[in-house]
Amino acid sequence: MRADSGNGERMISGKGADEGAGVIDVWNIDTFDNELRGDLDAHADLIRDYMITSRRQSREHEASDHRMPYPENPHAGDFLALNEHITQMMEARTIRAWHYTRMTDAEIDTLRLKGIYPSSLDNIRSRFDAQVVAGAFSQEVADRLFADSPYQSDHLNARSGMFWMTSRPVDIEDGGVAMFLESWGGEAAHFSQEDEAIQDLLKQIGRPRVLEIAMPLSYSRRSSFAAEAVLATYGRTLGCQPDKQAFDLYSQQPLSPAHILAVHSEGEPNFSAMARCYPVGFADLNLSPGGEE
């Protein structure tokens, strides 16, 4: 698979069951490898019958007085088994994922050289100290940011050891990602920062970026979400109207430079076209990360 970042091209081969299988877009059936597509094709009737029945039952329930119990889909058992099978298949695959952030040019250079590491207090402290060396702010500000960071609280347990992404590209003007593009340092720096002067300072550091990443699902615990998205994408090719699945995912392992497909920076064509006309073939489903239509 090729990804053109505007700063050159990088090629990467994902972890598929077929030799040479590439990175999968869970929203684009044309990227599904032969084994995955073959299993979906073999169960096309089941997928169609389940999704059509599910949508009809949902509409009937909404139109009812809600006194009757929700009807059971007769295809649910077989569809659940298929979902579990596709989940196991996705565990061995790599999908394209997206991370919205604000970083300096020096940080991007380091990213390309060393890759991406999950969040930790040590990583956060190092980022703050690096900006002191770079002259972006004083040691006093760095100490204040570290002391005020939500990672000093229970938030650390929910985010430590994780690097978060979304399964679909999101428009840069979407409220769900705008905050990450506006302020440097991510959640670790600005989420709990109440000092307005520091808030303004963080908005002056770096540039908005979108990282395009080849994410092995074996590094995460989101294979079941990926399976649901793949089944929904396939269902739409059969004329069904399932919920349009998008989900957040995270890596619990470092991602090497080879996993970084592209870095899209403010001022570059693909950055402003994100989720509109880039990537090619993406249909804007008016989704926020983790949301549905």
N, C-alpha and C positions, 0 to 999 in steps of 0.2 A: 504494500500500500504506500502511496506517495502522499506527502503532506507538504504543501508549499506555504511557508510561513511569511514570505516576503523577505526573509533573511536567508534564503537558500532552501534546498530540499533535503529531507532526511528520509531514508527508507528503513522500514522495520518489518520483520516477520513475526507474527503473533504465534501463540501456542494453540494451534488447532489440532484436531485429530488427524486431518489429512496433512501429508507432507507439503510444506509451503503454504499452509492455510494462513490467512492474514488476519488483521485486526477487524473485528466485527463492529458495525454500527447497529445497535439493537433496534433502531428505527428504519433500517434500510435492508430489505430482503436480499438485494443484490450483493451484499457483503457476506451473507451466510455461506459457510463452506459446504462442500458437497455432502458430507455425512449429516450435518445438521439439517440441511435442506431436504435430504432424502428421508430422514425420519419424520419431518413435518409433512412432507408429501404423502407418506404412507398413512398418516393419520388425518388427512384433510377432511374426510367425512365426519369424523368424531369432532374435530375442532369446529367445523361449520355447524354441526347439529347442536353442540353445547352452546356456542355463542349466540346463535339465533334463538334458541330456547331461552337462554338467560335474559336476553334483551326483551323478548316478548313477555316473559314473566315479570320483569321489572316494570314494564309499561302497564301491564294489567294490575299490578299491585298498587302503583301510584294512582291509577284511576279508580281503585276500589275504596271502600269505606275503612279499610285496614282492620276489619274485624276478623278476617280469616287469616290463618297462619300463612307465612310465605311458602309458596309451593316448592317442592323439591325438584331439582333438575334431574331427569332420569339419566342424563349422560355425565353427571357430576363425578361419580366414582372413577370411571374410565379416564375422564379428563384430568382428575387429580393425579392419577397414576402417570399419565403422560407428562404432566407438569413436573412431577418428581424426576422422571427420566430426563427431561430437557434440563432440569436443574443440574443433574449430575454431569451432563454433557457440557454445560456452560462453565462448570468448575475448572475444566481443562482448557478454557479459551480466554482470549484477550479481547477486550472491547475498547473502543475509543471513548475517552472521558475528558471532562473539561474542568479547569480550575480557574477561578476568577480572583485576581489579586492586584496589588500595587507593589512594584519592586523597582529598585534602581538598576541601572545598566550593569554595575559591578556585581549585583546579586544575580542577574541573569547570566553573566559570564561564569560565575561560580556554579550556577545550576547546570549549565551546559558541560562543565568540567567534572563536577562531582555528583550530579544527580539530585534527587529529592529525598529528604529524610522526614519521617513522621515527627509530629510535634513533641517537644519535651521542654522542661524548664531550662535545661542546658542549651538547647537550640535557641530558645527565646532570648536568654541572656546573651548569647553570642551575637545574635542579630542586633540587639540594642547596642552592645559594646562596639560592634563594627561601624555603626553610624556615628558613634563618638569619634572614632579614629578618622572617619571620612569627613568630619566637621559638620554633620547635619544637625547635631544638637550636643548639649553638654553632658558630662557624666552625671550631673545632678538630674537632668531630665531622664537619662537612661535608668537611673536608680528609681526615680518616681514611676516610670512606666512599668518597671519590673515589679515594684511593690504593689502597684494598683492593678496588675494584670489579673483577669479572671482565672488564669491558670494557677494562681496562688490559692484558689478556693476549690470547692467541689467540682468546678468546671473542668479541672485538670483530669479527673477520673473519667469524664465523658469524652475528652478530646486527646488525652495523652496517648502517644503511640499510634496516632492516626493522621493521615493526610487525606483531606476530604475533596471530593469531586462531584460532578453531576453527570448523569448518563446521556444528556442531550445538551447541545449548545443552547445558550440562553441569550436573548437580545441584551446588549450592554446597557440598555436603558431600563431593563426590568428591575423593579424594586428589590427583588430577591438577591441580586448580585451587585447593585449599584454601590452599596455601602463598602463592599470589599475593594471596588475599583477606586473609591474616593479617598480612602485613608490608608497610609502605609502601615504595615505591621499586622494586618489581619485582626482577628478576634483578640489575640494576645495583647495587642497594643491599645486598640480604641474602644473595645466594647464596654469597659468599665471606667474609661477615662472621663472625668468630669471637668477637668481644667480646660477652659476654652482656649487659652493660649497654646496649650499642648495639642489640642484637637486641631487647631488651625495649622500648627507646625507639621503635623502628620500628613495633612493634605498637600503639603508642598514638596514632600519627599517622593522621588521615583515617578513612575508613570503607570497608568492602568495597563494591565496585561491579561491575556487569556492564554493559559497553558493547555495545549492539546496533547493528551497523554494516551499511550498504549497501556492499558491497565489489565494485568493478568488477574482474573477473578479468583485465582488460588491465593492471592495476597489479601483477600477480603472475606467478608461474610455476606455477600450480596448476590450470590449465584441464583437464588430463588427469585429475586427481583428481576434479574436479567432474563430468566426463563419466562416470567410473566410478560415482560416487554417483547421478547421474541415471539411468543405465541400471539400476542395482540397484533404485532406487525404482520405476521403471517395471516392471521384471521382477516385483516382488512383486505388482503389480496383475494380472499374468497368472497368478498362482498359483505362481510360482517362489519358490525360497528361496536367493537369492544371499547372499554375505557382505554384511552391513550396513555400508556404507562411511561412515567419518567420517575427516576429515583436518584437519591444521593447514595454515594458509595465512598469507601475510604480504603486506602492501602495501609496495612499494618507492617509492611516491610519497606525498606528503602527502594526507590525506583532509580535505576541507573540512567545515565545520560541517553542511552539508546531507547529508553521508554518515552523520552520527550520528543514527540512527533514534530511539534512546532511551538514557537512562542509568538503570539500576536500582540503587538504593542500599539498603544494609542498613536494615531497618525498614519498607520498602515491600512491599506484597503480592506484586508480581511478582518481587521479588528472592527471597523465601523459596519462591515457587512455581516457580522456574526449573527447567525440564526435568521438572517434575511435572505441573502444570496450566497452565503458561505456557511457551512460547506455545501458544495454542489449536490443537489438532490435532496437536501433537507427541507422538509415541509414544516412551516411554522404552525405549531399546534396550540399556540397561545398558552404555553405551560410555564410554570415556575418549577425550580428543582423540587423533586419529590411530590409534585402536584399532579392533578388530573384535569381533564377538560371540564 
